[in-house]
Amino acid sequence: MSPTFLKPDRRLSLLVSPDLAVTLPDQMQRRIDTALAALQPSIIEEVHQRIAEIYGQVNGASDLSDRDLDTIHAHAHELRGICGTVGMPVPGGIADALCAYIEDLRASGLFPRANIVWLHITSLKRAAEEDDAAPAIGTYLIDSLRALRTKELKAGMPDADPQDQE
Amino acid sequence: MSEHSFSRIHLLVVEDNMFMRNLYSAILRAMEFEQIQMASDGSEAFELMRDFPPDIIITDAAMQPLDGFDFVRLVRTARDSPNPLVPIIMVTGYHNRASVERARDVGVNEYLAKPVTPAGLYSHIVQVITKPRPFVRTNSYFGPDRRRRMSSNYAGPYRRAADAQIGPPTYRQAQARGLLKLRPHGLFADRHAHDRVIDARKPRRTALLEWEAGQ
């Protein structure tokens, strides 16, 4: 079957001003900044609550079930989205590293280890508590956690292509 | 910038996280969107589309019970879909290539990785409004054209039977349309792009040699 093409619908462009700016106008950016500043405290409180929730789940636990990991992954997935948006890049990066750790190990048929999950979450907790944490140290921490994930993948799957594990 | 430039656009945001919904609401209202509806997963959004026909959908990927990918597939291909052609922007924390390709293959128009920035969201919204892509229907796909660029130097592989018609004109077509002229050194050239036009269905080198041999 040859592909059938439908012409693009131009209706939406008729609903907006003809002088629609290609990039976000400054005036709009200022309004957004004001709106986000008003929302930020409640979102940051939510971030802390979620971190406390998953920290409580892993702290002192010697084993994690699949269901525990699902919950932790779901929270970490939310945190990586929220943190970056509200100006918490280090916790966002750690949450991203935690998601990658759980996803990649599971995809490789390995089971994420409780102590490494704990290390991610305790780092996440600490980074969220430290407003003045140096970004360089945060980046170093995120890189270290990612290196740990790669090391574990290599140990679990020594024959795998190293590029797949990056 | 005129006031209320987006006020007539109906926007549907599909996001399961309440705080992200509030964040979207704050950003989009500051952008002067006035018609915004929120849904917490794909199935709720699909139902909502009947009462609130959206002009643009912004959806998360990871949701329960119906995730963003299945929701987009449903919108594009379900018999009872209220609007299979609606532009869809997927905003997600999944950054890997597989997720981007999956989003593309279910029919997402634009893909935006979290964290959401107002500037990024704005530019993707403007993109779907001002530069809508044609839709393609094949045996296995219905959605926006996944080819964003046309290259006159592309030499295959060709995946569509009609590729020679979609891409640059073939030599004969170009000749018939008067797009070719004889250069002093004996090669025909595209009058506008100053680029040689060859039969795009053959590997470039072979076609060029045959063409030169025929001059």
Boltz contact constraints between the chains, C-beta under 6 A:
constraints:
  - contact:
      token1: [A, 1]
      token2: [B, 139]
      max_distance: 6.0
  - contact:
      token1: [A, 2]
      token2: [B, 161]
      max_distance: 6.0
  - contact:
      token1: [A, 2]
      token2: [B, 162]
      max_distance: 6.0
  - contact:
      token1: [A, 3]
      token2: [B, 136]
      max_distance: 6.0
  - contact:
      token1: [A, 3]
      token2: [B, 138]
      max_distance: 6.0
  - contact:
      token1: [A, 3]
      token2: [B, 160]
      max_distance: 6.0
  - contact:
      token1: [A, 4]
      token2: [B, 137]
      max_distance: 6.0
  - contact:
      token1: [A, 5]
      token2: [B, 134]
      max_distance: 6.0
  - contact:
      token1: [A, 5]
      token2: [B, 136]
      max_distance: 6.0
  - contact:
      token1: [A, 6]
      token2: [B, 134]
      max_distance: 6.0
  - contact:
      token1: [A, 6]
      token2: [B, 135]
      max_distance: 6.0
  - contact:
      token1: [A, 8]
      token2: [B, 132]
      max_distance: 6.0
  - contact:
      token1: [A, 8]
      token2: [B, 133]
      max_distance: 6.0
  - contact:
      token1: [A, 8]
      token2: [B, 134]
      max_distance: 6.0
  - contact:
      token1: [A, 9]
      token2: [B, 132]
      max_distance: 6.0
  - contact:
      token1: [A, 12]
      token2: [B, 55]
      max_distance: 6.0
  - contact:
      token1: [A, 12]
      token2: [B, 129]
      max_distance: 6.0
  - contact:
      token1: [A, 13]
      token2: [B, 129]
      max_distance: 6.0
  - contact:
      token1: [A, 13]
      token2: [B, 130]
      max_distance: 6.0
  - contact:
      token1: [A, 15]
      token2: [B, 8]
      max_distance: 6.0
  - contact:
      token1: [A, 15]
      token2: [B, 9]
      max_distance: 6.0
  - contact:
      token1: [A, 16]
      token2: [B, 5]
      max_distance: 6.0
  - contact:
      token1: [A, 16]
      token2: [B, 129]
      max_distance: 6.0
  - contact:
      token1: [A, 17]
      token2: [B, 2]
      max_distance: 6.0
  - contact:
      token1: [A, 17]
      token2: [B, 5]
      max_distance: 6.0
  - contact:
      token1: [A, 20]
      token2: [B, 5]
      max_distance: 6.0
  - contact:
      token1: [A, 21]
      token2: [B, 1]
      max_distance: 6.0
  - contact:
      token1: [A, 24]
      token2: [B, 118]
      max_distance: 6.0
  - contact:
      token1: [A, 24]
      token2: [B, 119]
      max_distance: 6.0
  - contact:
      token1: [A, 24]
      token2: [B, 122]
      max_distance: 6.0
  - contact:
      token1: [A, 25]
      token2: [B, 1]
      max_distance: 6.0
  - contact:
      token1: [A, 28]
      token2: [B, 31]
      max_distance: 6.0
  - contact:
      token1: [A, 31]
      token2: [B, 30]
      max_distance: 6.0
  - contact:
      token1: [A, 32]
      token2: [B, 27]
      max_distance: 6.0
  - contact:
      token1: [A, 32]
      token2: [B, 30]
      max_distance: 6.0
  - contact:
      token1: [A, 32]
      token2: [B, 118]
      max_distance: 6.0
  - contact:
      token1: [A, 35]
      token2: [B, 26]
      max_distance: 6.0
  - contact:
      token1: [A, 35]
      token2: [B, 30]
      max_distance: 6.0
  - contact:
      token1: [A, 39]
      token2: [B, 26]
      max_distance: 6.0
  - contact:
      token1: [A, 43]
      token2: [B, 19]
      max_distance: 6.0
  - contact:
      token1: [A, 46]
      token2: [B, 19]
      max_distance: 6.0
  - contact:
      token1: [A, 77]
      token2: [B, 62]
      max_distance: 6.0
  - contact:
      token1: [A, 77]
      token2: [B, 93]
      max_distance: 6.0
  - contact:
      token1: [A, 78]
      token2: [B, 17]
      max_distance: 6.0
  - contact:
      token1: [A, 80]
      token2: [B, 93]
      max_distance: 6.0
  - contact:
      token1: [A, 81]
      token2: [B, 93]
      max_distance: 6.0
  - contact:
      token1: [A, 81]
      token2: [B, 114]
      max_distance: 6.0
  - contact:
      token1: [A, 82]
      token2: [B, 19]
      max_distance: 6.0
  - contact:
      token1: [A, 84]
      token2: [B, 115]
      max_distance: 6.0
  - contact:
      token1: [A, 85]
      token2: [B, 115]
      max_distance: 6.0
  - contact:
      token1: [A, 85]
      token2: [B, 116]
      max_distance: 6.0
